[in-house]
């Protein structure tokens, strides 16, 4: 089956670009909240000292379609973003959204290395 046929079948309600954009915006908001003055200090402590939101870079890693998995018998789509530091280009962690077949968010994951 061609990639375009798969995309039109899987991404009927929301496009792949929309799911990627939603995930990026969500991570940007989380990072902004984390590093603001009234931020999430417990999460901020997971990052290297003296890190600010401006020190971080986000890169799309993968968009994965699970036909069936151990976590869900239904089709799910995972958008995975990598978080890097600008200065050292060190990968700090991974952020992902998992969507159902209709494009609704069902799970959010943040893993800091």
MDAnalysis code that builds the backbone (N, CA, C; Angstrom):
import MDAnalysis as mda
import numpy as np

u = mda.Universe.empty(339, n_residues=113, atom_resindex=np.repeat(np.arange(113), 3), trajectory=True)
u.add_TopologyAttr("name", ["N", "CA", "C"] * 113)
u.add_TopologyAttr("resid", np.arange(1, 114))
u.add_TopologyAttr("resname", ["UNK", "UNK", "UNK", "UNK", "UNK", "UNK", "UNK", "UNK", "UNK", "UNK", "UNK", "UNK", "UNK", "UNK", "UNK", "UNK", "UNK", "UNK", "UNK", "UNK", "UNK", "UNK", "UNK", "UNK", "UNK", "UNK", "UNK", "UNK", "UNK", "UNK", "UNK", "UNK", "UNK", "UNK", "UNK", "UNK", "UNK", "UNK", "UNK", "UNK", "UNK", "UNK", "UNK", "UNK", "UNK", "UNK", "UNK", "UNK", "UNK", "UNK", "UNK", "UNK", "UNK", "UNK", "UNK", "UNK", "UNK", "UNK", "UNK", "UNK", "UNK", "UNK", "UNK", "UNK", "UNK", "UNK", "UNK", "UNK", "UNK", "UNK", "UNK", "UNK", "UNK", "UNK", "UNK", "UNK", "UNK", "UNK", "UNK", "UNK", "UNK", "UNK", "UNK", "UNK", "UNK", "UNK", "UNK", "UNK", "UNK", "UNK", "UNK", "UNK", "UNK", "UNK", "UNK", "UNK", "UNK", "UNK", "UNK", "UNK", "UNK", "UNK", "UNK", "UNK", "UNK", "UNK", "UNK", "UNK", "UNK", "UNK", "UNK", "UNK", "UNK"])
u.atoms.positions = np.array([
    [0.843, -1.177, 0.000],
    [0.000, 0.000, 0.000],
    [0.891, 1.244, 0.000],
    [0.566, 2.220, -0.794],
    [1.355, 3.440, -0.885],
    [1.214, 4.295, 0.364],
    [2.249, 5.087, 0.634],
    [2.267, 5.965, 1.803],
    [1.074, 6.916, 1.794],
    [0.739, 7.503, 0.653],
    [-0.388, 8.440, 0.576],
    [-1.709, 7.758, 0.914],
    [-1.869, 6.512, 0.492],
    [-3.090, 5.769, 0.798],
    [-3.181, 5.483, 2.290],
    [-2.056, 5.133, 2.891],
    [-2.027, 4.883, 4.336],
    [-2.336, 6.169, 5.089],
    [-1.687, 7.270, 4.695],
    [-1.926, 8.557, 5.352],
    [-3.392, 8.962, 5.276],
    [-4.021, 8.808, 4.115],
    [-5.422, 9.217, 3.979],
    [-6.348, 8.317, 4.788],
    [-5.976, 7.078, 4.972],
    [-6.780, 6.157, 5.771],
    [-6.611, 6.416, 7.265],
    [-5.376, 6.554, 7.719],
    [-5.077, 6.712, 9.142],
    [-5.390, 8.119, 9.628],
    [-5.031, 9.120, 8.838],
    [-5.165, 10.507, 9.270],
    [-6.402, 11.154, 8.651],
    [-7.540, 10.480, 8.754],
    [-8.777, 10.970, 8.149],
    [-9.365, 12.153, 8.920],
    [-9.293, 12.118, 10.239],
    [-9.901, 13.184, 11.061],
    [-8.946, 14.340, 11.310],
    [-7.710, 14.020, 11.626],
    [-6.671, 15.030, 11.836],
    [-5.454, 14.612, 11.038],
    [-4.841, 15.578, 10.406],
    [-3.666, 15.259, 9.595],
    [-2.468, 14.960, 10.490],
    [-1.489, 14.337, 9.899],
    [-0.248, 14.055, 10.621],
    [0.375, 15.368, 11.094],
    [0.330, 16.384, 10.258],
    [0.880, 17.695, 10.617],
    [0.157, 18.285, 11.822],
    [-1.158, 18.152, 11.881],
    [-1.922, 18.663, 13.029],
    [-1.515, 17.955, 14.320],
    [-1.332, 16.646, 14.265],
    [-0.930, 15.898, 15.457],
    [0.475, 16.295, 15.900],
    [1.370, 16.488, 14.944],
    [2.730, 16.934, 15.269],
    [2.680, 18.326, 15.891],
    [1.924, 19.233, 15.279],
    [1.811, 20.599, 15.807],
    [1.245, 20.615, 17.222],
    [0.206, 19.823, 17.475],
    [-0.379, 19.744, 18.824],
    [0.660, 19.287, 19.843],
    [1.462, 18.316, 19.467],
    [2.480, 17.787, 20.377],
    [3.566, 18.824, 20.639],
    [4.014, 19.507, 19.606],
    [5.039, 20.546, 19.772],
    [4.524, 21.678, 20.650],
    [3.317, 22.147, 20.395],
    [2.741, 23.239, 21.190],
    [2.597, 22.825, 22.644],
    [2.161, 21.608, 22.877],
    [2.008, 21.110, 24.243],
    [3.345, 21.078, 24.973],
    [4.387, 20.599, 24.301],
    [5.712, 20.562, 24.924],
    [6.231, 21.972, 25.171],
    [6.047, 22.873, 24.219],
    [6.485, 24.257, 24.414],
    [5.793, 24.887, 25.621],
    [4.507, 24.655, 25.778],
    [3.765, 25.175, 26.937],
    [4.290, 24.567, 28.232],
    [4.532, 23.270, 28.228],
    [5.053, 22.598, 29.416],
    [6.414, 23.163, 29.798],
    [7.289, 23.362, 28.825],
    [8.617, 23.909, 29.108],
    [8.526, 25.352, 29.594],
    [7.642, 26.136, 28.989],
    [7.462, 27.524, 29.430],
    [6.984, 27.560, 30.881],
    [6.000, 26.721, 31.210],
    [5.494, 26.651, 32.590],
    [6.578, 26.171, 33.541],
    [7.359, 25.214, 33.116],
    [8.406, 24.647, 33.968],
    [9.463, 25.681, 34.319],
    [9.851, 26.495, 33.359],
    [10.945, 27.437, 33.577],
    [10.483, 28.856, 33.911],
    [9.184, 29.065, 34.093],
    [8.703, 30.382, 34.515],
    [8.955, 30.546, 36.011],
    [8.823, 31.772, 36.507],
    [9.086, 32.039, 37.925],
    [8.176, 31.224, 38.836],
    [6.954, 31.026, 38.415],
    [6.007, 30.240, 39.214],
    [5.901, 28.828, 38.644],
    [7.011, 28.354, 38.128],
    [7.034, 27.099, 37.393],
    [6.898, 25.855, 38.239],
    [6.957, 24.753, 37.548],
    [6.866, 23.428, 38.159],
    [8.267, 23.048, 38.627],
    [8.593, 23.424, 39.856],
    [9.957, 23.263, 40.350],
    [10.400, 21.805, 40.407],
    [9.479, 20.889, 40.699],
    [9.872, 19.479, 40.745],
    [10.301, 18.991, 39.364],
    [9.664, 19.489, 38.313],
    [10.057, 19.116, 36.957],
    [11.328, 19.857, 36.542],
    [11.449, 21.112, 36.928],
    [12.639, 21.905, 36.595],
    [13.898, 21.257, 37.165],
    [13.772, 20.629, 38.329],
    [14.915, 19.971, 38.967],
    [15.419, 18.764, 38.178],
    [14.616, 18.255, 37.264],
    [15.026, 17.120, 36.434],
    [16.000, 17.545, 35.329],
    [16.027, 18.836, 35.020],
    [16.917, 19.358, 33.985],
    [18.244, 19.757, 34.610],
    [19.320, 19.810, 33.813],
    [20.612, 20.258, 34.350],
    [20.495, 21.665, 34.938],
    [21.298, 21.944, 35.959],
    [21.276, 23.249, 36.611],
    [21.501, 24.380, 35.628],
    [20.912, 25.519, 35.924],
    [21.022, 26.734, 35.104],
    [20.462, 26.572, 33.693],
    [19.580, 25.613, 33.485],
    [18.943, 25.443, 32.179],
    [17.734, 26.364, 32.104],
    [17.554, 26.995, 30.961],
    [16.351, 27.793, 30.720],
    [15.651, 27.239, 29.485],
    [14.433, 27.674, 29.277],
    [13.682, 27.209, 28.109],
    [14.404, 27.577, 26.811],
    [15.140, 28.690, 26.811],
    [15.864, 29.130, 25.609],
    [17.060, 28.233, 25.296],
    [17.493, 27.452, 26.285],
    [18.630, 26.546, 26.087],
    [18.224, 25.245, 25.402],
    [16.922, 25.041, 25.209],
    [16.427, 23.759, 24.724],
    [15.993, 23.833, 23.267],
    [16.144, 22.713, 22.590],
    [15.746, 22.577, 21.191],
    [14.890, 21.322, 21.072],
    [13.844, 21.413, 20.282],
    [12.915, 20.300, 20.073],
    [13.093, 19.789, 18.641],
    [13.136, 18.460, 18.505],
    [13.282, 17.852, 17.176],
    [12.297, 16.697, 17.053],
    [11.598, 16.637, 15.942],
    [10.702, 15.518, 15.681],
    [11.530, 14.257, 15.499],
    [11.196, 13.224, 16.263],
    [11.892, 11.946, 16.146],
    [11.113, 11.010, 15.229],
    [9.873, 10.705, 15.595],
    [9.075, 9.744, 14.840],
    [7.590, 10.013, 14.983],
    [6.848, 9.558, 13.984],
    [5.401, 9.407, 14.077],
    [5.167, 7.927, 13.821],
    [4.631, 7.249, 14.836],
    [4.483, 5.794, 14.766],
    [3.006, 5.432, 14.815],
    [2.599, 4.537, 13.947],
    [1.227, 4.034, 13.937],
    [1.256, 2.619, 14.485],
    [0.523, 2.417, 15.569],
    [0.394, 1.084, 16.160],
    [-0.963, 0.528, 15.743],
    [-0.963, -0.540, 14.990],
    [-2.217, -1.184, 14.608],
    [-2.842, -1.812, 15.844],
    [-2.006, -2.415, 16.660],
    [-2.418, -3.009, 17.929],
    [-1.166, -3.095, 18.786],
    [-1.326, -2.863, 20.081],
    [-0.177, -2.967, 20.977],
    [-0.617, -3.615, 22.277],
    [0.349, -3.860, 23.133],
    [0.018, -4.443, 24.434],
    [-0.800, -3.464, 25.270],
    [-0.601, -2.161, 25.041],
    [-1.315, -1.148, 25.812],
    [-2.704, -0.855, 25.276],
    [-2.935, -1.137, 24.012],
    [-4.227, -0.821, 23.409],
    [-4.529, -1.786, 22.271],
    [-5.717, -2.366, 22.281],
    [-6.097, -3.234, 21.170],
    [-6.523, -2.426, 19.940],
    [-6.679, -1.109, 20.111],
    [-7.119, -0.228, 19.034],
    [-5.924, 0.442, 18.362],
    [-6.147, 0.986, 17.193],
    [-5.131, 1.736, 16.478],
    [-4.780, 2.993, 17.268],
    [-3.493, 3.252, 17.454],
    [-3.032, 4.476, 18.103],
    [-1.886, 5.064, 17.285],
    [-1.690, 6.361, 17.476],
    [-0.643, 7.097, 16.770],
    [0.200, 7.804, 17.811],
    [1.512, 7.609, 17.762],
    [2.407, 8.259, 18.715],
    [3.308, 9.243, 17.976],
    [3.329, 10.483, 18.476],
    [4.232, 11.515, 17.968],
    [5.326, 11.683, 19.010],
    [6.580, 11.460, 18.608],
    [7.707, 11.486, 19.540],
    [8.626, 12.653, 19.194],
    [8.906, 13.473, 20.210],
    [9.817, 14.605, 20.070],
    [11.022, 14.380, 20.963],
    [12.199, 14.733, 20.479],
    [13.415, 14.686, 21.291],
    [13.709, 16.089, 21.793],
    [14.236, 16.174, 23.017],
    [14.594, 17.446, 23.638],
    [16.111, 17.479, 23.773],
    [16.731, 18.510, 23.198],
    [18.184, 18.666, 23.217],
    [18.556, 19.990, 23.871],
    [19.798, 20.074, 24.349],
    [20.338, 21.367, 24.759],
    [21.008, 21.988, 23.539],
    [20.854, 23.288, 23.388],
    [21.483, 24.000, 22.266],
    [22.993, 24.017, 22.390],
    [23.482, 24.199, 23.608],
    [24.919, 24.387, 23.825],
    [25.726, 23.128, 23.511],
    [25.293, 22.008, 24.038],
    [26.081, 20.781, 23.907],
    [25.493, 19.786, 22.917],
    [24.287, 20.069, 22.414],
    [23.578, 19.152, 21.527],
    [23.344, 17.796, 22.189],
    [23.246, 17.803, 23.515],
    [23.007, 16.590, 24.295],
    [21.505, 16.331, 24.373],
    [21.092, 15.088, 24.115],
    [19.673, 14.746, 24.214],
    [19.292, 14.603, 25.679],
    [18.384, 15.469, 26.122],
    [17.939, 15.454, 27.519],
    [16.806, 14.473, 27.760],
    [16.000, 14.251, 26.754],
    [14.872, 13.364, 26.965],
    [13.949, 13.315, 25.766],
    [12.786, 12.730, 26.016],
    [11.794, 12.499, 24.976],
    [10.419, 12.880, 25.498],
    [9.622, 13.454, 24.626],
    [8.245, 13.824, 24.951],
    [7.370, 13.244, 23.856],
    [6.261, 12.642, 24.236],
    [5.380, 12.107, 23.199],
    [3.920, 12.226, 23.590],
    [3.111, 12.292, 22.548],
    [1.660, 12.224, 22.681],
    [1.207, 10.958, 21.975],
    [0.242, 10.299, 22.576],
    [-0.377, 9.140, 21.937],
    [-1.836, 9.504, 21.689],
    [-2.249, 9.355, 20.440],
    [-3.598, 9.713, 20.010],
    [-4.357, 8.457, 19.604],
    [-5.690, 8.495, 19.748],
    [-6.501, 7.399, 19.221],
    [-6.733, 7.629, 17.730],
    [-7.480, 6.741, 17.103],
    [-7.671, 6.813, 15.649],
    [-8.411, 8.064, 15.200],
    [-9.126, 8.720, 16.136],
    [-9.842, 9.953, 15.818],
    [-8.991, 11.197, 16.049],
    [-7.761, 11.005, 16.517],
    [-6.878, 12.133, 16.760],
    [-7.036, 12.757, 18.130],
    [-7.739, 12.067, 19.034],
    [-7.905, 12.560, 20.401],
    [-6.724, 12.096, 21.250],
    [-6.212, 13.003, 22.069],
    [-5.086, 12.678, 22.944],
    [-5.528, 11.669, 23.999],
    [-4.778, 10.567, 24.129],
    [-5.101, 9.588, 25.165],
    [-3.981, 9.427, 26.187],
    [-2.759, 9.858, 25.826],
    [-1.663, 9.753, 26.791],
    [-0.552, 10.730, 26.432],
    [0.087, 11.252, 27.483],
    [1.213, 12.170, 27.340],
    [2.371, 11.591, 28.140],
    [3.552, 11.533, 27.531],
    [4.716, 10.959, 28.201],
    [5.890, 11.925, 28.127],
    [6.590, 12.086, 29.253],
    [7.826, 12.863, 29.298],
    [8.864, 12.004, 29.991],
    [9.959, 11.736, 29.299],
    [11.042, 10.932, 29.862],
    [12.305, 11.772, 29.807],
    [12.869, 12.077, 30.978],
    [14.104, 12.844, 31.064],
    [15.236, 11.859, 31.326],
    [16.286, 11.915, 30.501],
    [17.428, 10.996, 30.656],
    [18.202, 11.304, 31.917],
])
